[in-house]
Amino acid sequence: MSPIATISNIADHGAKVRRQSWTLHVDPVGDLYESALDCERAVFLQAYGNTVDELTTEYGPYDESSFLISVTDDSGYTVGVCRIITPGAFGTKTLNDINASPWFADSARLARACGIDPGKTWDIATLGVRVEYRTQAPMVTMALLHGVMATSRANAVPSLTAMLDERARRVLSFMDVHFSTFPGVEAGEYLGSAATRPLYMDIVKSLTLLRQANPIVYRTLTLGDGLEGMILPTRESLRIRTAEQRTAARANAVAELSLVAG
């Protein structure tokens, strides 16, 4: 699994932004889904050299239990994307990967020690912003994280896991978004990243601490406050489809596009 690829060189303000209005999508289908996939591929190729084949190998087995969260400009062009893997037949991706190189840890023991129930935990598999939108990366990243938090809470998800590049972790920490480290698990080389660390988040505990430490960021993550120009998803759309419903929705979208093209 590729580590979260929030673009770290935010200080470079030279890139020009195409649009100033945005929409946050949860579990997009059709053209929006394809645009989100294209964004994910572009971000991880640029950041870590991950090819489409490599991404397919990593995420293909989890596809039925995965959904995307994306941010588009007003033309429908995806500028940022996040992939969430929900509990399914193949388990939790981060916990699976902890068992392998370079960590070779006992993920079941770590999950118990940290109070994580793999059957209820969502995995933040990828999160990235297109490099040409680096000046908007903080806003787009916070919008994606709001999408993660809003959907997690709407679906009664107690915890998150993630493989996070150390540079990206520092950026998120600067933004007061903090993940916890698994005891005894250090950063290691991972899919093009020189230093990636497996992490987790107890959502209720983390948000409680954040509300006390930084109420502004707390309201952004939970309510979307401060995301200027961002059209947020409806409360109803935060309830995630089942794997069967998602497969059917994507198939219907493809069929509709075929009819239009015909």
N, C-alpha and C positions, 0 to 999 in steps of 0.2 A: 504494500500500500504506500502510495506517495505521501510524504508528510504535508501538512498544511502549508500552502505556499503563498501566504499573504505577502505581497511584494514589500521587501524590507527597505528599499532605497526611496522612502517617501520624501526625503529631503530634496530629491531632484524635481524641481518644479518646471522643467522645460517642456514636458509633454502637453499637447493641446487636447482638450476634451471636446468631443463632438456635440454633446447635448448637455443641457442643464436641468432636464426633468427626467425622472427615473421611476421605475416600477419594480416592486419586490414581488416575486412569484414563488409560490410554494407548490412543488410537484407539478411543474409545467408539462404540457403534452404538445404534440404537433410541432410546428415550426419553432415554438419557444423552447421545447425540449431539445431539438436538434441544435439550436443556437447555443444553448447552455452546454451541450456536449462539446461543441466546437470551441467554446471559451475554455472549458476545462483542459482540453487537449493542447490548446495554444499556450496556456499559462504554464502547464507542467513540462511542456517541451522546452519553453524558454527558460524556466527556472531550474530544472533538474535534468533536462535532456531526455525525459520520458517519452517514448514513442507511443503511437496508438496501440501497437501490439502489446507493449508492456502494460499499458493501462488496462487493456482488455484482459490480459492474463491476471492482473491484480484484482480487478473488480468484477470480471465476468461471472465468477461463481456466485457473487452476491447480488447480481442484477435484479432478481425478482424481489428482493427485500430492500432495495435501494430507492431513494427518491432524491431529486435535486431541489435546491433553493437557488434562485438566480435574481440578479438585478439587471434590468434592461434600460436602455435609453428610450426616447420616444419614437424611435424607428423600429424597436424590437431587437436591436443589437445587444447581445449579452456582454456586459462589462465585468461581471463578477459572478462566481458560482460556488456552491457548496454541495458536496455529496454526503448524504446521510445514509448509513446502513442500519436498518432496524433488525431486531432479532429474527433469525430465520434458520433454515436447515444447516447453514454453514457456521453459525455462531457469530461472535463479535470479532470483527477483523483485527482490531488492535490487540485484543487478548490472544488471538491466534498467533499473531506475529511476534508477540513477546516470547513465545515458546521457541522461536527459531533464531537463527543468526541475526545480529551479533549478541543477543541477550541470553538465549537458552534458559529463560526463567520459567518458574512454575506459575502459569497465569491463574490457575484455579486457586492456588494458595494466596496469591496476591489479591485476587478479587475478594476472597473472604476477608482478608486482613483489612481491606479498604472499604468494606461494606457494599461492594458492587454485586448486583444480581445480573449476570449476563443475559438472562431471559427478559430483562426489562430495560437494558441499557442500549442507548443509541450510540453509534460510532460516527464521529465527524471524520470522514475518510479523506476528503479534500476540501480546501477552501482557498480560493485565489482570485486575484484581480488582474485584468489584462495590463501588461506593462505600459501601454500607451495611456492608461488612465491612472498612473501612479500618483498624480496630484490629488485625485479623488479617492485614493485607496483607503484612507481612514474612514470616510463616510460610507463607502460601499462595503467595507469590511464590517462596520458596525451594523449596517442594514442586514447583511447576511447573518451576523450573530444574533440580531433581534429576531430574524426568521427562525433560527435554531431554537432560541429560548422560548419564543411564542408557541411554536409547534410542539416543543417538548412539554411545556406546561399544559397545553390544550389536550395532549394525549397521555397525561399523567406519567411522564417518563422521569424517573428519579435521578438518573446519572448519565453522564456522557464519557466516552473515551476518545482519544485522538493520538495520532502520531504527529508530533509537532517539531518542525525544524527549529533549532535553537534561536536563529535570528528572528524568525516569526514569533517565537514565544516571547522574546524581549520586546518586540513591537506591541504585542497584545498586552503584556504586563504594563508597558508605558501607558496604554489606554485603560488600565485598571481592569483588565479581563484576565483572571488568573485561573490556571489549572493546577492540580496537585500532582506531585511526583509519586510514582510507585516506590515503596521502600527498597533500597538497594539496586534500583534500576537506573543506570547512567545513560547518557547520550551515546549514540553509536552511528556508524555509517549506515545509510539506508536509502536505497533507490535514488542515487544521485545526490543526496544530501550528505554533507560531511559530518553533520551532528544532528541527529533526530532523537527525541526523547518520548517514550510512551507516557501518556498522561491521562488523568481522569478528573471528573468534576462531579461532586455531590451538588446538584442544582439548588436545592433548598438552602443548604448551608452556605454555598457560595453567594447566592443572591442576598441572603440575610446579612452576611458580612459586607457585601458591596453596598447595600442600602445604607449602612452606617458609615462606611468609609467614603463613598462617592455617590450621593443621591442622584446626581445628574446622569452619570453613566448607568446607574440602576434603572432610571426611568427610560433611558434610551433602549437598553436591552429588553426591558419588560413591556414597555408601551410604545416604543418607537419615537418618543419625544426627541426633538432636535434634529431629526432626519429631514432637513429642509428639501422640499421639492420631490419627496419620495412618496409615491402612492403605495400604501400598505395593503396587504391582503385582508380580506374580510375574515371575521371570526369564524364563519362557517368553513372557510377554505383551509383553516389550520388543522382541522380533523383529517388525519392522513388516511388515504385509501388503503385497503388491504392489497396484498400482492395480486390477487385475482382482479380486483377492481382496477388497479393501476395498469395491468397488462391489457385489460379490455379497453381502458381509456386511450392508451397509446395506439392500440390497433384501430380503434374507431377514428382517431385523429389521422392516421395514415390513410385509411379508406376515404375520409372526407377530402384529404389533399389530392388523392388520386382522381376523385370525381371532378374536383375543380380543374385539375390539369387536363383531364379528358375533355 
